[in-house]
């Protein structure tokens, strides 16, 4: 009996100790550095994005700055009715949509193309110099960029037009024609933002397993096939997420840039919702009306984001929510 007990005890003693699941609850003592890193961004969105949303109430009021939110009379949807019935609505809508479409079609792919091409560069010094050249324009303000454009393409004393006249060609005036404004605007965006936008795609490409390229080269795939079948599928998720986020800003295409390029000669194509809000709301004091215009822009962006996210999920990709 004693032998059996000892045998049973020794056998039981060899059983593995059960593994207890780790606690995954809130542990501020261990994770406080991470929360401190998040805090500045969190405060930024709370202070500058969410708290100001209280002010959208003036879109439904005849807002008087002296009376304030509580003292101003209610107007219901009169400001929205005014927006949809004004003769400026459809020209503003068309100009905003055209510029945003040009931005998506011509500018959005450029950082992707640049990132893929830089990834194919094998000489590190050449890659570093190229990245610096492409990244530098991002740090120039639109004031400087537009000023350079004006100096170069001025009708009488612009450097480019003087050279064209000396060579016997006709001068070009991109800022004084409706079509020239759109071409100048999109070229500015490409020149200023391509290098900076490529950073996130370069980071995504750096996570691709180099063995995939080696195996593909052994199978006879050239550089173009490797880019098409390895690099692009690897960053497809990043492209989709950024595209959906870009649709959220479909009606918001950059007030400062357009305003600086705008003049009476190109107003036909350069007048968008953002400049209209500045002219009607800030300069003329129609705060309630232009707040309604801003809400309309935000609703369009929300609809596009939600719709694009649903389409992406139906196609089997991961959306943003």
N, C-alpha and C positions, 0 to 999 in steps of 0.2 A: 504493500500500500504506500509506503514511504517512497519507494522507487518510482511508482507511477506518478506520485505527486511531484517529485523532483523533475521527472521527464516532462510532465505537463507544464510545470513552471518554466523550465528552460525553453520549451517550445513557444510558449506564449511570449516570453521575453524577447524572442527574435522577430516578433511581428513588427512591421514598419510603423513608425509614428505617423498618425494622420496629419496631413498638411492643412494648416488653417489658412483660409483666404485672407489676404492682406486687406486692411481697411482702406477704402478709397474715399473716405469722407474729406471734408474741408480741414486742411492742416496748414494754418497760417504760419506757424513757426518754421515749417519746412519749405514752404513755397512763397514766402513773402517777397523774395527778390523778383519773382516772375510777376507778381501783382504790382510791384512798384514800377516795372517796365511798362505794364499796361496802363497804369494810372494817367500819365500825361495824355495819351490818346483818348482815354475814356473821358477825362475832364474836357478835352477839346470838343468832343461831340456833344456832351451834355450842355456846355456853356454856349457854343456857337451854332449848334444844330437843333437841339431839342427845346431848350428854353425859349429861343426866338419863335418857335412854332405857336406860342400863345398869341403872337401878334396876328395870326391869320384871321382872327375874329373880325378885324377891321374890314375884311373883304365883304362882310355882310352888314356893314354899317355905313352911315355917312360920317366918316371919321373926322373929328375936329381935334387937332393937337391940343387945344386949350382945354376942351372938355375931357379928353382922354377916353379910355376904353369904356368906362362905366357911364360917362355922361353923354356919349355920342348916340344919336338916334339910329334905330335899326332900319336897314334898307332891304333885307331879304336877299333875293337873287338879282336885284336890279343891276348891280355892277357886272354880273356875268351876262345878262341880257344885252347890256351896252357893248360888251366885248364882241359878242357873236353877231351883232347887227351893225357894227361900225364898218365903214367902207374900207378901213385899213386892215381888217382881219385877214382876208384871204391873201392879199399881197404879203403881209407879214408871215403868214403860215407857209406860203410857197417859198419865200426866201429862206426861212429857217430850215425847212425840209430839204431844200436843194443843197444848202451849205453843209448840213449834217450828213446828207447822203454822200456828198463829195468827200467829206472827212472819212467816212467809213470805207468807201470804195478805194480811195487813193492813199490815205494816210495810214489807216489801221494795219494793212499788210506790210508796210515798209519796215517797222521794227522787227517783225518776224523774219523778213528776208535778210535784213542786216545781221541779225543774230545768227542765222544759219550760215551766212557767208563768213562771218568772223569765226565761227566754230571750225570752218574748213581751213583757216589760215594756220600754217604749221610754224612759221617763224614768229617767235614770241615778240621780238622787238617791233616787227612790222604790225603785229596785232595790237600791241600797246599804243603805238603811234596812231593807228587808225581809230581806235576807240576814243582816244583823247580828242582827235579832230571832230569826230561825230558827236561826242558828249558836250563839247564846249558851247555850242549855240544855245543849249538849254539854259545857261546861266546869264544870257542876255535878255533884258526886259523887252517887251513889245515896243516900248517907246524908242529904244535904240534901234531895233530892227526896222521899224517903220521909217525912222529918220534916215537910216542908211538907204532904204529903198527910194525915198523922196529925193535924196541927194543924187543918187545914181540915175534916176529916170525922170528928173525934171525936164519939162518940155524944151526949155531954152538952154539952160546951162547944166543939165545933167551929164555926168561923165559918159554914160552909155550912149546917150543920144548925140553928144558931140562926136564921139567916135563913129557912130553910124553915118552922120552927115559927112564926115571927112572921107568915109569909104564910099559915099554915093548911095547909101540906102535910106529908106524912109525911117523917120523916128518912131518910137513906140511910147505910148503913154498908158501904162497899165492901171493907173489910179484914177483916170478921168473917163473911163468907159465902163459900162455895166459888166460886160464880159471880162474885161481886164481885171476888175476887182476880184471876181471869183477865182481867176487863175492865180493872181497874186496872193490871195488869202490862203489857198490850199498849198501853194509852194512854200509860203512862210511856215505853215504848220509842219510840212514834211522836213524842211531844213532845220527847224528849231527843236522838233520833238522826236525825230527818228532815233537818234543815238540814245537819248534818255529812256525811251520806251523799250529799247532793245535789252536793257539791263535785266529785266525780269525773265525774258526769254533765254538769255544767256545763262542765267541761274538755273532755269529748268533743264536746259540742254546739258549742263555740267553734271546732272544726276543720271545721265544715260550711261549704261554699262559699256565701257570701251570694247569688251569682248564681242558685243553684237556687231560692231564695225569690222572686227577682225574676221569673224565667221562669214560675214557678208562678202568681204573682199576675197576670201578663199573660194567662195562659191561663184566668183566672177562678177560681182556687183560693183559697178563703178561709183564715183562720187555722187552723181545725180541720183542713182537708184538708192544709195545709202541715205541720202537726205530725204528722199520721198518715202521710203519704206521703214526707216528707223527714226530719224530725227523728228520729222513732222508728227508721226503717231505718238512719240514720247512726250511732246509738248502740246498735244491736242487738247488735253484737259485745261491747261492754262489759257490757251487761245479761246476756248469756249467761255470760260469764266470772265475773262477780260472783255469779250464781245458782249456778253450779257450786261456787264456793268457799264459798258459804253452806251448801250441802248437806254440805260437809265438816265443818261445825260443827253439824250437825243435832241431835246429842245433847248439845251444849254450849251452853246458852242463857243463861248468866249466873248464876253462883253468888251473888254479892253482892246483886244486886237481889232475887232470890227469897228469900234468907235474911232480908233486912231486912223484907220484906213478910209473911213467914211467922209464923203464930201458931197455937195449938191449935185455933182455931175454923175456920181455912181449910186445915188440914193435909191434908184429903181431896184437895184439888186442887193444893196448893203443894209437896207432897213429891216431889222429882225426884231423879235419880241424883246430881246434884252435892251437894244437901243431905244425901242419904243417905250419901255418901262422907264428908262432913265429920262427921256425927254418929257414924257407925260406925267410921270410920278414925282421925280425929284425936282425937275425944273419948274413944272407947273403946279405941283402940290396936290395932285390927284392920288393920294395914298391908297384910298379904299379901292379905287378902280384898278390900279396897277398891282395891288395885292391879289385881286381876283385873277389878273393875267398870270401872275406867278403861280397861283394854285392850279390854274389850267395847265401850265407847263409841267408841274409836278405830277399831276394826274396822268398825263400822256406818258411820262417816263415810267411811272409805276405800272401802267397797263402793258407797256412794252417789255419791261423786266419780267413780270409775272407770265406773260404769254410766251416769251422766249424761253424761260425756264421750263415751262410745261412741255414745249416742243422738244427741247433738249432731252428731258427725262424720257419722253416717249421714244426717242431715237436710241435710248440705252446709255446715254452719257450722264455724268453727274452734274447737276446744276449748282446753283449757289445756295439753295435752301430746299 
